[in-house]
């Protein structure tokens, strides 16, 4: 079955991106209500950044299924709290079955929270920093896993000390937060989101 055929095979009549799993209600809801929609709220931008970092090497569906566990474990993704996590808290996270228990990624989340807070201070908000790269407008492109833009942002974040922010992770983050809109041509959201811009 081609990608085009997959976008048409939905019981509710709404064609969606081929990757959305119709058997996972949370995944479909994420596709319909979040992915590709512009995000300007710093708390949500931090949440998505940390989740994308944890996703490295795994499927997004795996991370999404543990999202509520992550929210509880990481104090609802408040960067000013996460950046102060000490060894005891990091050890507790490494023992928490509700999240992905990767010690390097847990440590990276703490480091990345500190860098995130520093960027907020420098730019007034992380949103201003992120959207500044795209001059405040969503970029429409499909079929990529990285781009010159994600290369630049990745290099900048790494230079500031962030971890697990390679260009592929950053590109997925840009797609998730609507900086890059990549809904498939046959998806019902492709036209809807382009009209909103």
C-alpha positions as CSV (number, residue, x, y, z in Angstrom):
1,X,0.0,0.0,0.0
2,X,1.4,3.4,-1.0
3,X,1.5,6.4,1.3
4,X,-1.3,8.0,-0.7
5,X,-3.5,5.0,-0.2
6,X,-2.8,4.9,3.5
7,X,-3.9,8.5,4.0
8,X,-7.4,7.5,2.7
9,X,-8.0,4.4,4.8
10,X,-9.7,6.0,7.8
11,X,-13.1,5.1,9.1
12,X,-14.1,8.7,10.1
13,X,-13.4,9.8,6.5
14,X,-10.5,12.1,7.5
15,X,-7.4,11.2,5.5
16,X,-4.3,11.5,7.7
17,X,-0.5,11.2,7.4
18,X,0.6,7.6,6.7
19,X,2.5,7.3,10.0
20,X,-0.5,7.9,12.3
21,X,-1.4,4.5,13.8
22,X,-5.3,4.2,13.7
23,X,-5.1,1.5,16.5
24,X,-3.6,4.0,19.0
25,X,-6.1,6.6,20.0
26,X,-3.5,8.8,21.7
27,X,-1.3,8.7,18.6
28,X,-4.2,9.8,16.4
29,X,-5.1,12.5,18.8
30,X,-1.5,13.7,18.8
31,X,-1.5,13.8,15.0
32,X,-4.8,15.7,14.8
33,X,-4.4,18.1,17.7
34,X,-0.7,18.8,18.1
35,X,1.8,17.7,15.5
36,X,2.6,20.4,13.0
37,X,0.6,23.1,14.9
38,X,2.7,26.2,15.9
39,X,3.7,26.1,19.5
40,X,4.7,29.3,21.3
41,X,4.3,28.3,24.9
42,X,7.8,27.8,26.6
43,X,6.6,25.0,28.9
44,X,5.3,23.0,26.0
45,X,8.3,23.8,23.9
46,X,10.5,22.4,26.7
47,X,8.3,19.3,27.1
48,X,8.5,18.5,23.4
49,X,12.3,19.1,23.4
50,X,12.9,16.7,26.2
51,X,10.6,14.1,24.7
52,X,12.3,14.3,21.3
53,X,15.7,13.9,23.1
54,X,14.3,10.7,24.8
55,X,13.0,9.5,21.5
56,X,16.5,9.3,19.9
57,X,16.9,5.7,18.7
58,X,13.3,4.8,19.6
59,X,9.9,5.2,18.1
60,X,7.8,8.3,18.8
61,X,4.9,6.1,19.6
62,X,6.9,4.5,22.4
63,X,7.6,8.0,23.9
64,X,4.0,9.2,23.4
65,X,2.7,6.1,25.3
66,X,4.8,7.2,28.3
67,X,4.1,10.9,28.0
68,X,1.9,11.2,31.2
69,X,4.5,9.3,33.1
70,X,7.1,11.7,31.9
71,X,5.0,14.7,32.9
72,X,4.6,13.4,36.5
73,X,8.2,12.4,36.8
74,X,9.6,15.7,35.4
75,X,7.4,18.1,37.4
76,X,5.2,18.8,34.4
77,X,8.3,19.8,32.4
78,X,9.0,23.1,34.2
79,X,12.6,23.8,33.1
80,X,13.4,26.0,36.2
81,X,12.7,22.9,38.3
82,X,14.3,20.3,36.1
83,X,17.6,22.2,35.8
84,X,18.0,21.8,39.6
85,X,17.7,18.0,39.7
86,X,20.5,16.5,41.8
87,X,21.9,13.0,41.8
88,X,19.1,11.7,44.1
89,X,16.3,12.8,41.8
90,X,18.2,11.6,38.8
91,X,18.6,8.2,40.4
92,X,14.8,8.1,41.2
93,X,14.1,8.9,37.6
94,X,16.4,6.0,36.5
95,X,14.3,3.7,38.6
96,X,10.9,4.9,37.4
97,X,9.2,2.4,35.1
98,X,6.7,5.1,33.9
99,X,9.4,6.7,31.8
100,X,12.3,5.6,29.5
101,X,15.1,4.9,32.0
102,X,18.1,5.9,30.1
103,X,20.6,7.5,32.5
104,X,22.4,9.5,29.8
105,X,19.2,11.0,28.5
106,X,18.0,11.8,32.1
107,X,21.3,13.6,32.8
108,X,21.0,15.4,29.4
109,X,17.4,16.5,30.3
110,X,18.9,18.3,33.4
111,X,21.7,19.9,31.3
112,X,19.3,20.9,28.6
113,X,16.9,22.5,31.1
114,X,19.7,24.7,32.3
115,X,20.6,25.7,28.7
116,X,16.9,26.3,28.0
117,X,16.6,28.6,31.0
118,X,19.7,30.5,29.8
119,X,18.2,31.0,26.3
120,X,15.0,32.3,27.9
121,X,17.0,34.9,29.8
122,X,19.0,35.9,26.7
123,X,16.0,36.1,24.3
124,X,13.1,36.8,26.6
125,X,11.6,33.4,25.8
126,X,12.6,30.2,24.2
127,X,9.8,30.7,21.7
128,X,11.5,33.9,20.5
129,X,14.8,32.1,20.1
130,X,13.2,29.1,18.2
131,X,10.8,31.0,15.9
132,X,13.5,33.6,15.2
133,X,15.3,31.0,13.1
134,X,12.3,30.8,10.8
135,X,11.6,34.5,11.0
136,X,8.3,33.8,12.7
137,X,6.7,31.8,9.9
138,X,6.1,28.1,9.5
139,X,8.1,26.3,6.8
140,X,6.2,23.9,4.6
141,X,8.2,20.9,3.5
142,X,7.9,17.1,3.4
143,X,9.9,14.0,3.0
144,X,13.0,15.1,5.0
145,X,14.6,14.0,8.2
146,X,16.9,17.0,8.5
147,X,17.5,20.3,6.7
148,X,20.0,23.2,6.6
149,X,17.8,24.9,9.3
150,X,17.9,21.9,11.6
151,X,21.7,21.7,11.0
152,X,22.1,25.3,12.2
153,X,19.9,25.1,15.2
154,X,21.5,21.8,16.2
155,X,25.0,23.3,16.0
156,X,23.9,26.3,18.0
157,X,22.2,24.2,20.8
158,X,25.2,21.9,21.0
159,X,27.5,24.9,21.2
160,X,25.5,26.1,24.2
161,X,25.9,22.7,25.8
162,X,22.7,20.8,25.0
163,X,22.9,17.0,24.5
164,X,21.0,14.6,22.2
165,X,20.2,17.5,19.9
166,X,21.6,16.2,16.6
167,X,20.1,17.5,13.4
168,X,17.6,14.6,13.0
169,X,16.3,15.1,16.6
170,X,16.1,18.9,16.0
171,X,14.2,18.4,12.7
172,X,11.7,16.2,14.4
173,X,11.3,18.8,17.1
174,X,10.7,21.5,14.5
175,X,8.0,19.4,12.9
176,X,6.4,18.6,16.2
177,X,6.2,22.3,17.2
178,X,5.0,23.5,13.9
179,X,8.1,25.5,12.9
180,X,8.2,23.0,10.0
181,X,4.8,21.7,8.8
182,X,5.2,18.3,7.2
183,X,1.6,16.9,7.0
184,X,1.3,14.7,3.9
185,X,-0.4,16.2,0.9
186,X,-3.4,14.0,1.3
187,X,-3.8,14.7,5.0
188,X,-6.8,16.8,6.0
189,X,-4.5,19.0,8.1
190,X,-2.2,20.0,5.3
191,X,-4.6,22.5,3.9
192,X,-6.1,23.5,7.2
193,X,-2.8,24.5,8.7
194,X,-1.6,26.3,5.6
195,X,-4.8,28.5,5.7
196,X,-4.0,29.4,9.4
197,X,-0.7,31.0,8.4
